[in-house]
Structure formats: structure tokens, C-alpha cells
Amino acid sequence: MPKVKTPCGPRDKLLRLEQELNQIFLERSDLIRIILLSLLTRQHCLIFGKPGAAKSSLVRAIASAISGGCFQVQLGKDTTTDQLFGPIKVSELPNDRLCRAFENFMPGKPLAFLDEIDKANSVILNALYTAMEERLFLNDGEMCEMPLISLFGAANSISQLQTEALAPLLDRFLFRLEVDWMQSDASFLEFVRRRATGDSPFITTVLSITELQQMQAAARTIEFPAESQEAIARLRKELATEDIQASDRRWGNCVDLLQAAAYLNGNSEVTGADFAILKHVLWTDTKQISVIDRTLRPLLKLRPSNTKGKSQFKQALDPVIAKATEAMRNFDADTAIGQVAIALTDLQGLKAGLSQVPQTNEIRQALTQIDQKITQLETHRQMITDRNSQAVI
């Protein structure tokens, strides 16, 4: 009898897309996770760094996996609003109307990618402020809504954006991440092998806008317990003593971000592990990143608020699942196999123990979750093994 294929939920598809992207873009796991969180929170992301670090390629790859399309343009000093929002319809001019043909431009797409955003002129900047913050654009004298989910900007350097004139634009990017060229010798060797042989992974997962909206709604239901609320208040106070301050709007967005991070991590509530992402959103100067990272470390130990009320198996399950998830993000040839082996051993041991207790619905759900993680880890291990074999050849 043929096996019945288990339906794949939106979150599973998003995690599968993340895994495919990590296979394609080496040493870009942080950036990939941040872009996915941008989509879940309807926030914008600025990517800056040296030319040739695959900034544009990665954004285009993710955009290709989201139905609805992505508007793309390279900005310059002479860029006009028509190039962003669409040209004026000549046919409507005799009727004294200034209607834009916007369908194939930024107002008609759920995603936007603006390359060399640091070169935008003042006219473009003023239009972007409203588009990014309120999702509105001017059409025939009226402010009209845009379906924009996230806007991605790219620049070779952030220094051009760290001016008083461009500060409002920089503040509208919740995420700001610097990328560099590949650092690992193993990653570079794999890059060379792919370029020489033409053998590269590709994306097979496609998410609909409806699925993305379902995940956005689900992320907003994640519990934000009192302990985590107090932790974010302490963080704000401690950073202020280091002269690191953020607007109320940015702190409010951090609450939504932490819920989305917990959702993507498979948690039902915000815990300490979810706070790590804040390193990429609270700085105004890159020199502050290390200070923020150091200040965040004690918060990463924050445990779920309902630990005392959890069943014994649940207390054991959560860290094992977290360890398995972390192992699947490791693509380093030297360490991945060992990390996966440890995670598999933990999962299989926990599965054996749970199989011996009365099979309640909660236990059965946990066993299903464990089986899914085991399958994902075995697939990940095989991929790393195949990659190492090809590198040796």
C-alpha cells in the first residue's frame, strides 16, 4: 500500500526554503534567517558590504520563491519617481488625471529590492519614507495603498547612510546586516567546485502570499511572557548606560520580531534564545554591535516562563529539538557531521523513553515531532557527506 504524503504546512515549507538557500549560498545563514524574519514581520532589511558578496543574488533567489513577484531597480542620482512607482498614463492626461501605470512597479508587487540605495536622491527618499512606513504612494492626487510586505536595500557601504539627511531612511530598516566574502576554506573549495562543474543546488520550494500571511498571523499569537517583557525592559536600560538608544517604534518592532523568531524556532513563547536576533536591529553605529552582543548574552539563558508547569517530558523535549534545529543550520564540513550525530543520538534516546510511557495526545505529537526532526537530520547529514565526497574528488 503506497504511503500517504503528509501535507506540508507553511512553516515547514519556510524552513525547507531556508535549508535550500543555505545549501546554495554558503556562509549566509544569518542573512537568510534575517530575510525570512523580515517577511514574517513585514519589516525591511538593509544589506551592506563589499561588492561581490552575493547580496543581490540572495535577495533575488528568495524573491523567486515568493509568489507575486519582486520589483527591482538600481538607484542613482538621476532616478525618478516614475522608475519606482510607474509612469504617468498619457491616455489620462486629457482628463486632467495623473494616474500611474504602477502594476509592474513597486506599488504592484509584494516585495521590492532597491540596489545601491545609498545613492538615492532627495525626491526618491521622500517618496520612500511614506512607502516604507505607511505602504502608501501618490496616485492621481490621492494616497493609495501598496501590497508591499518587505523592502530590501543593498549598499556597498553604510557610511553614506549614517548622515543626518539619511537617518530617517536608515531607521526604517529594522534589520541592518553587513556581509563579507567567504571566510572558510571548505566553503571556498565548494564554491570553486560548483563553478568548475556547473553542479549547483537550486530552489524547489515556493510560498504563496496566503501562506506567508498565515505565518505572519501565527507569529503574532506567540506568547510573550512577563519574564521576557521584563528582560527587554532591562536590555533597554542597560544599553542606555552604554549610550545605545533606539526609538520607541524600533523597540515596539522588536516585540513583534521576538515573537516571529520564537515561531520560526518552533517555540510557543518568547524565550532567551530568541533574543539573539536583536543584535542586528538595535545599533546605529557598527561599533555598537559588539557591545549589544555582550549585553544580550545573559538574556540568552532566559528559560520558558512555564517550566514549572510543564510535564517532565516537555522539559526534556524542548532543548533536544532546539539542538537538532541548530545542527541543521551547520554546513561546515569539519563540524556538521559530529553535531548532527549528537543531535540524532539525543532524539533517538528521547524517542525510546517516550515510547515506554502512556501514549497521550501530547506524547504522540511529541513523537511525531521527533520523527520529523530525525528525518530532517538524516537528510542534512547525507547532504554534507555527499558534499565532502565531491570536494575530495
HUHUTA-V444097 format. One record per helix or strand. SS is the DSSP state (H for helix, E for strand). FROM is the first residue (numbers start at 0). TO is the last residue. If there is no record, write none. Layout:
# HUHUTA-V444097
SS_FROM_TO, SS_FROM_TO
This chain:
# HUHUTA-V444097
H_9_23, H_28_40, E_44_48, H_54_63, E_65_65, E_69_73, H_80_84, E_87_87, H_89_94, E_99_99, H_105_107, E_110_114, H_116_118, H_121_133, E_135_138, E_141_144, E_149_154, H_158_160, H_166_170, E_174_178, H_184_196, E_206_206, H_208_218, E_222_222, H_225_240, H_247_263, E_268_268, H_271_279, H_285_300, H_311_326, H_335_353, H_360_391
